[in-house]
Amino acid sequence: MFTHVMIGSNDLERARRFYDATFLALGRGPGQMDAGGRLVYGHSGSRLMITKPIDGKPATAANGGTIGILATSAQHVYAWHAAGVANGGKSIETPPVERPNGAFVAYLRDPDGNKLCVRTAATK
């Protein structure tokens, strides 16, 4: 459905440390800087891109927005959550948990305040 999701950051090196750690915890590779100075993470034809705002104003997180990331196991959810917290993310909502809707999820805010969720099928 989506080709990419673009989010802003006020500190691309800080964002790189956070996202490299969380994507490595999911078994994916580190990000790459493209020719436009954007940090790019790709998987299965889609991309998460992180950039400084082109208008020169500070990056702000979306109020009400959440970016959902697919994990392949509950172990990956735990690893993603731990890596994110260890690299400047803030745990929000609940710790990694199985929800009544059949999903195993964890939520973090990245160092710029963007809300992220990682999700896999329930463990039961």
Z-matrix of the N, CA and C atoms (Angstrom, degrees):
N
C 1 1.440
C 2 1.525 1 111.39
N 3 1.331 2 118.62 1 -45.99
C 4 1.458 3 121.37 2 -177.84
C 5 1.522 4 110.61 3 -107.23
N 6 1.319 5 115.83 4 144.24
C 7 1.460 6 119.80 5 172.15
C 8 1.516 7 110.66 6 -86.35
N 9 1.353 8 115.28 7 -36.04
C 10 1.457 9 119.13 8 179.79
C 11 1.525 10 110.48 9 -162.61
N 12 1.321 11 113.87 10 161.16
C 13 1.461 12 122.85 11 170.07
C 14 1.521 13 105.26 12 -124.53
N 15 1.337 14 117.15 13 130.27
C 16 1.463 15 122.36 14 -179.18
C 17 1.521 16 108.44 15 -113.82
N 18 1.329 17 115.95 16 129.08
C 19 1.462 18 120.61 17 174.82
C 20 1.518 19 108.99 18 -127.01
N 21 1.318 20 115.53 19 155.88
C 22 1.451 21 120.96 20 -179.33
C 23 1.514 22 112.39 21 -94.80
N 24 1.326 23 114.68 22 153.05
C 25 1.462 24 121.75 23 175.51
C 26 1.521 25 108.66 24 -141.25
N 27 1.319 26 115.66 25 146.27
C 28 1.459 27 121.11 26 174.80
C 29 1.518 28 112.03 27 -89.85
N 30 1.320 29 117.75 28 -9.77
C 31 1.465 30 122.65 29 -177.43
C 32 1.529 31 108.22 30 -149.24
N 33 1.321 32 116.68 31 96.07
C 34 1.465 33 120.44 32 -174.96
C 35 1.524 34 113.03 33 -66.09
N 36 1.316 35 118.69 34 -32.69
C 37 1.472 36 119.41 35 177.89
C 38 1.524 37 111.06 36 -68.19
N 39 1.328 38 117.00 37 -39.94
C 40 1.467 39 120.61 38 175.47
C 41 1.527 40 109.96 39 -63.65
N 42 1.327 41 116.49 40 -43.50
C 43 1.464 42 120.71 41 177.49
C 44 1.526 43 110.36 42 -61.53
N 45 1.327 44 116.85 43 -41.19
C 46 1.469 45 120.27 44 180.00
C 47 1.527 46 110.72 45 -61.42
N 48 1.317 47 118.12 46 -44.25
C 49 1.472 48 120.48 47 178.71
C 50 1.529 49 110.74 48 -59.24
N 51 1.324 50 116.87 49 -45.82
C 52 1.460 51 121.82 50 -179.55
C 53 1.531 52 111.17 51 -64.31
N 54 1.324 53 117.52 52 -53.79
C 55 1.464 54 120.41 53 -174.95
C 56 1.524 55 112.56 54 -71.38
N 57 1.327 56 118.66 55 -36.64
C 58 1.468 57 119.24 56 174.56
C 59 1.524 58 109.94 57 -58.25
N 60 1.334 59 116.75 58 -46.86
C 61 1.472 60 120.50 59 -178.57
C 62 1.522 61 111.60 60 -63.53
N 63 1.329 62 117.56 61 -43.71
C 64 1.464 63 119.10 62 -176.92
C 65 1.528 64 111.80 63 -72.22
N 66 1.320 65 118.07 64 -38.35
C 67 1.466 66 118.72 65 177.83
C 68 1.525 67 111.77 66 -72.47
N 69 1.319 68 118.38 67 -34.97
C 70 1.469 69 119.93 68 174.72
C 71 1.525 70 110.32 69 -62.48
N 72 1.338 71 117.71 70 -36.12
C 73 1.469 72 121.38 71 177.42
C 74 1.529 73 111.63 72 -63.99
N 75 1.326 74 116.80 73 -23.21
C 76 1.467 75 121.72 74 177.61
C 77 1.529 76 112.00 75 -92.82
N 78 1.325 77 116.71 76 3.92
C 79 1.456 78 120.51 77 179.40
C 80 1.519 79 113.89 78 84.43
N 81 1.307 80 117.36 79 17.62
C 82 1.464 81 121.99 80 179.99
C 83 1.523 82 109.71 81 -108.39
N 84 1.307 83 116.50 82 170.89
C 85 1.456 84 120.98 83 -175.92
C 86 1.515 85 113.64 84 -87.82
N 87 1.332 86 115.56 85 171.82
C 88 1.461 87 120.56 86 177.62
C 89 1.526 88 110.97 87 -72.41
N 90 1.322 89 115.38 88 164.14
C 91 1.456 90 120.76 89 178.39
C 92 1.514 91 112.01 90 -76.52
N 93 1.322 92 114.71 91 163.60
C 94 1.461 93 122.43 92 177.57
C 95 1.521 94 108.42 93 -126.54
N 96 1.333 95 116.64 94 143.97
C 97 1.462 96 120.79 95 173.88
C 98 1.523 97 108.18 96 -83.45
N 99 1.330 98 116.56 97 131.44
C 100 1.459 99 119.14 98 176.84
C 101 1.529 100 109.86 99 -91.04
N 102 1.314 101 116.76 100 179.72
C 103 1.465 102 121.53 101 -176.86
C 104 1.525 103 112.44 102 -63.02
N 105 1.327 104 117.23 103 -22.48
C 106 1.460 105 121.58 104 179.22
C 107 1.516 106 113.88 105 -88.70
N 108 1.339 107 117.55 106 4.41
C 109 1.459 108 120.68 107 -179.97
C 110 1.513 109 113.64 108 79.86
N 111 1.327 110 116.81 109 19.17
C 112 1.464 111 121.24 110 178.45
C 113 1.521 112 109.29 111 -98.98
N 114 1.314 113 115.59 112 143.00
C 115 1.456 114 122.62 113 176.26
C 116 1.526 115 107.40 114 -86.19
N 117 1.336 116 117.35 115 126.39
C 118 1.464 117 121.63 116 -171.98
C 119 1.526 118 110.39 117 -124.84
N 120 1.339 119 114.75 118 130.22
C 121 1.468 120 123.05 119 173.38
C 122 1.516 121 106.57 120 -120.08
N 123 1.327 122 117.70 121 124.42
C 124 1.453 123 121.08 122 -178.33
C 125 1.513 124 111.81 123 -119.02
N 126 1.337 125 114.69 124 148.37
C 127 1.462 126 120.73 125 176.61
C 128 1.522 127 108.51 126 -161.09
N 129 1.311 128 116.75 127 126.51
C 130 1.472 129 122.97 128 175.29
C 131 1.529 130 112.91 129 50.60
N 132 1.320 131 116.87 130 41.95
C 133 1.455 132 120.85 131 175.64
C 134 1.512 133 116.14 132 84.65
N 135 1.317 134 118.92 133 -2.27
C 136 1.463 135 120.56 134 176.86
C 137 1.526 136 109.03 135 -116.08
N 138 1.325 137 115.32 136 161.28
C 139 1.458 138 119.57 137 -176.69
C 140 1.523 139 111.33 138 -136.47
N 141 1.325 140 114.97 139 143.29
C 142 1.457 141 122.26 140 165.72
C 143 1.514 142 105.03 141 -105.56
N 144 1.326 143 116.08 142 124.49
C 145 1.461 144 121.35 143 -177.98
C 146 1.521 145 108.94 144 -120.21
N 147 1.333 146 115.41 145 139.25
C 148 1.458 147 121.59 146 -177.97
C 149 1.521 148 107.38 147 -126.11
N 150 1.330 149 116.08 148 131.25
C 151 1.455 150 120.66 149 -174.68
C 152 1.518 151 111.08 150 -146.53
N 153 1.320 152 115.68 151 158.97
C 154 1.461 153 119.78 152 166.97
C 155 1.526 154 106.07 153 -75.93
N 156 1.331 155 117.92 154 142.61
C 157 1.464 156 119.41 155 -179.02
C 158 1.532 157 111.81 156 -57.99
N 159 1.326 158 116.26 157 137.36
C 160 1.462 159 119.85 158 -177.26
C 161 1.530 160 112.68 159 -72.81
N 162 1.343 161 117.75 160 -16.56
C 163 1.463 162 119.64 161 178.86
C 164 1.527 163 112.73 162 -85.32
N 165 1.346 164 117.54 163 -0.72
C 166 1.459 165 121.27 164 177.98
C 167 1.516 166 114.91 165 80.65
N 168 1.321 167 117.40 166 -4.48
C 169 1.462 168 120.84 167 178.33
C 170 1.521 169 109.44 168 -84.58
N 171 1.345 170 117.93 169 162.89
C 172 1.471 171 119.78 170 179.34
C 173 1.529 172 112.33 171 -63.18
N 174 1.319 173 115.28 172 144.93
C 175 1.466 174 121.15 173 173.99
C 176 1.522 175 108.73 174 -71.56
N 177 1.323 176 116.36 175 140.95
C 178 1.460 177 121.90 176 175.27
C 179 1.526 178 108.56 177 -131.29
N 180 1.326 179 115.77 178 151.00
C 181 1.469 180 121.11 179 179.53
C 182 1.524 181 109.88 180 -80.22
N 183 1.319 182 116.37 181 149.56
C 184 1.461 183 121.98 182 177.95
C 185 1.524 184 109.76 183 -70.40
N 186 1.321 185 116.79 184 131.25
C 187 1.455 186 121.61 185 175.39
C 188 1.521 187 107.60 186 -83.36
N 189 1.327 188 116.62 187 112.38
C 190 1.458 189 121.20 188 -177.71
C 191 1.518 190 113.20 189 97.74
N 192 1.316 191 117.45 190 -3.88
C 193 1.462 192 120.94 191 -179.22
C 194 1.520 193 112.31 192 -93.58
N 195 1.316 194 116.35 193 143.81
C 196 1.463 195 122.96 194 174.43
C 197 1.516 196 107.88 195 -139.31
N 198 1.328 197 116.52 196 135.85
C 199 1.457 198 121.69 197 174.73
C 200 1.515 199 107.18 198 -103.12
N 201 1.327 200 117.00 199 120.69
C 202 1.462 201 122.60 200 -179.11
C 203 1.519 202 111.13 201 -97.02
N 204 1.323 203 116.04 202 133.46
C 205 1.463 204 123.01 203 -177.60
C 206 1.521 205 108.42 204 -121.99
N 207 1.318 206 116.52 205 134.17
C 208 1.456 207 122.04 206 -178.57
C 209 1.524 208 111.41 207 -80.92
N 210 1.325 209 116.19 208 132.84
C 211 1.465 210 123.07 209 171.72
C 212 1.520 211 107.61 210 -114.87
N 213 1.330 212 116.56 211 159.54
C 214 1.462 213 119.61 212 -178.76
C 215 1.516 214 113.49 213 -100.58
N 216 1.342 215 117.46 214 -7.03
C 217 1.464 216 119.58 215 -179.41
C 218 1.522 217 110.05 216 -160.92
N 219 1.332 218 115.65 217 162.59
C 220 1.465 219 120.33 218 174.51
C 221 1.525 220 110.31 219 -62.57
N 222 1.336 221 117.54 220 -34.46
C 223 1.464 222 120.81 221 178.05
C 224 1.524 223 110.71 222 -61.55
N 225 1.332 224 117.04 223 -38.34
C 226 1.458 225 119.84 224 176.40
C 227 1.530 226 110.78 225 -66.52
N 228 1.321 227 117.51 226 -37.46
C 229 1.467 228 120.66 227 178.00
C 230 1.528 229 109.75 228 -61.17
N 231 1.325 230 116.94 229 -48.03
C 232 1.465 231 120.43 230 177.78
C 233 1.525 232 111.26 231 -60.22
N 234 1.329 233 116.98 232 -45.30
C 235 1.467 234 121.02 233 -178.16
C 236 1.526 235 111.07 234 -64.60
N 237 1.333 236 117.17 235 -41.41
C 238 1.462 237 122.00 236 178.20
C 239 1.525 238 110.40 237 -60.65
N 240 1.321 239 116.00 238 -47.20
C 241 1.460 240 121.11 239 -179.02
C 242 1.528 241 110.66 240 -61.24
N 243 1.321 242 117.41 241 -47.73
C 244 1.469 243 121.57 242 -179.84
C 245 1.525 244 111.25 243 -62.96
N 246 1.324 245 117.63 244 -43.05
C 247 1.463 246 121.04 245 179.87
C 248 1.522 247 110.89 246 -64.67
N 249 1.318 248 116.65 247 -39.46
C 250 1.457 249 120.09 248 179.01
C 251 1.514 250 112.54 249 -64.45
N 252 1.319 251 117.06 250 -46.37
C 253 1.470 252 120.93 251 179.19
C 254 1.530 253 110.23 252 -63.10
N 255 1.325 254 117.10 253 -40.03
C 256 1.469 255 121.48 254 -179.39
C 257 1.528 256 112.61 255 -69.46
N 258 1.334 257 117.37 256 -15.06
C 259 1.460 258 120.95 257 -177.01
C 260 1.523 259 113.09 258 -120.12
N 261 1.323 260 116.39 259 33.94
C 262 1.455 261 121.17 260 171.62
C 263 1.506 262 116.49 261 97.25
N 264 1.333 263 118.27 262 -0.28
C 265 1.455 264 120.69 263 177.43
C 266 1.516 265 111.12 264 -81.66
N 267 1.325 266 115.80 265 162.32
C 268 1.463 267 121.46 266 178.95
C 269 1.524 268 108.85 267 -119.03
N 270 1.332 269 116.26 268 124.92
C 271 1.458 270 121.40 269 177.08
C 272 1.525 271 109.18 270 -68.15
N 273 1.319 272 116.47 271 132.02
C 274 1.469 273 120.53 272 179.53
C 275 1.521 274 109.54 273 -131.76
N 276 1.310 275 115.25 274 166.28
C 277 1.462 276 124.55 275 -176.74
C 278 1.521 277 109.92 276 61.68
N 279 1.320 278 118.58 277 -102.94
C 280 1.466 279 120.89 278 -178.80
C 281 1.521 280 108.50 279 -125.44
N 282 1.329 281 117.85 280 164.37
C 283 1.466 282 117.84 281 169.20
C 284 1.532 283 108.59 282 -65.05
N 285 1.336 284 119.33 283 172.42
C 286 1.464 285 119.26 284 177.75
C 287 1.528 286 110.38 285 -48.95
N 288 1.343 287 114.72 286 131.58
C 289 1.461 288 119.22 287 -171.73
C 290 1.527 289 110.84 288 -152.36
N 291 1.316 290 114.97 289 151.21
C 292 1.458 291 120.85 290 171.76
C 293 1.522 292 107.67 291 -86.79
N 294 1.327 293 116.94 292 127.77
C 295 1.454 294 122.62 293 -178.00
C 296 1.527 295 110.51 294 -97.34
N 297 1.335 296 117.30 295 156.52
C 298 1.463 297 120.63 296 178.77
C 299 1.536 298 113.68 297 -61.11
N 300 1.328 299 117.36 298 -20.55
C 301 1.471 300 120.76 299 -178.47
C 302 1.528 301 113.47 300 -81.21
N 303 1.329 302 117.59 301 6.33
C 304 1.456 303 120.26 302 177.41
C 305 1.510 304 115.02 303 88.18
N 306 1.318 305 117.43 304 22.87
C 307 1.461 306 121.35 305 178.80
C 308 1.524 307 110.19 306 -124.01
N 309 1.320 308 115.73 307 147.71
C 310 1.462 309 122.34 308 172.33
C 311 1.517 310 105.27 309 -108.59
N 312 1.338 311 117.48 310 118.38
C 313 1.464 312 121.88 311 -169.36
C 314 1.521 313 112.61 312 -133.90
N 315 1.334 314 114.37 313 161.41
C 316 1.461 315 122.88 314 168.83
C 317 1.527 316 107.03 315 -145.99
N 318 1.319 317 116.02 316 150.12
C 319 1.460 318 121.96 317 -179.03
C 320 1.520 319 110.31 318 -125.79
N 321 1.331 320 115.28 319 141.62
C 322 1.463 321 122.94 320 174.83
C 323 1.520 322 109.13 321 -140.54
N 324 1.320 323 115.08 322 158.81
C 325 1.465 324 120.77 323 162.62
C 326 1.521 325 105.62 324 -106.77
N 327 1.324 326 115.96 325 134.19
C 328 1.461 327 119.27 326 177.44
C 329 1.526 328 109.08 327 -73.66
N 330 1.334 329 119.67 328 174.58
C 331 1.462 330 120.49 329 -177.54
C 332 1.527 331 114.69 330 -59.81
N 333 1.337 332 118.50 331 -18.80
C 334 1.462 333 121.29 332 176.43
C 335 1.519 334 112.73 333 -95.87
N 336 1.334 335 117.92 334 0.91
C 337 1.458 336 121.73 335 176.97
C 338 1.515 337 115.64 336 95.41
N 339 1.336 338 118.89 337 0.70
C 340 1.463 339 120.92 338 177.44
C 341 1.522 340 109.82 339 -68.29
N 342 1.330 341 116.41 340 135.44
C 343 1.464 342 121.53 341 -179.15
C 344 1.521 343 110.07 342 -86.73
N 345 1.332 344 115.26 343 127.48
C 346 1.458 345 122.55 344 -178.75
C 347 1.512 346 109.86 345 -123.86
N 348 1.319 347 115.67 346 147.01
C 349 1.455 348 122.59 347 174.34
C 350 1.515 349 107.37 348 -131.51
N 351 1.323 350 116.81 349 136.64
C 352 1.456 351 120.38 350 170.38
C 353 1.517 352 106.63 351 -114.53
N 354 1.342 353 115.82 352 140.52
C 355 1.467 354 119.93 353 -170.22
C 356 1.521 355 111.01 354 -143.82
N 357 1.321 356 114.55 355 143.89
C 358 1.452 357 121.82 356 171.51
C 359 1.523 358 107.83 357 -142.67
N 360 1.314 359 117.08 358 174.95
C 361 1.460 360 120.73 359 177.33
C 362 1.524 361 109.82 360 -64.98
N 363 1.314 362 115.55 361 151.91
C 364 1.465 363 120.68 362 179.45
C 365 1.523 364 110.47 363 -59.66
N 366 1.311 365 115.54 364 157.87
C 367 1.463 366 121.08 365 -176.03
C 368 1.516 367 113.17 366 -87.69
N 369 1.331 368 118.49 367 -10.39
C 370 1.469 369 121.46 368 -178.87
C 371 1.504 370 111.58 369 -87.54
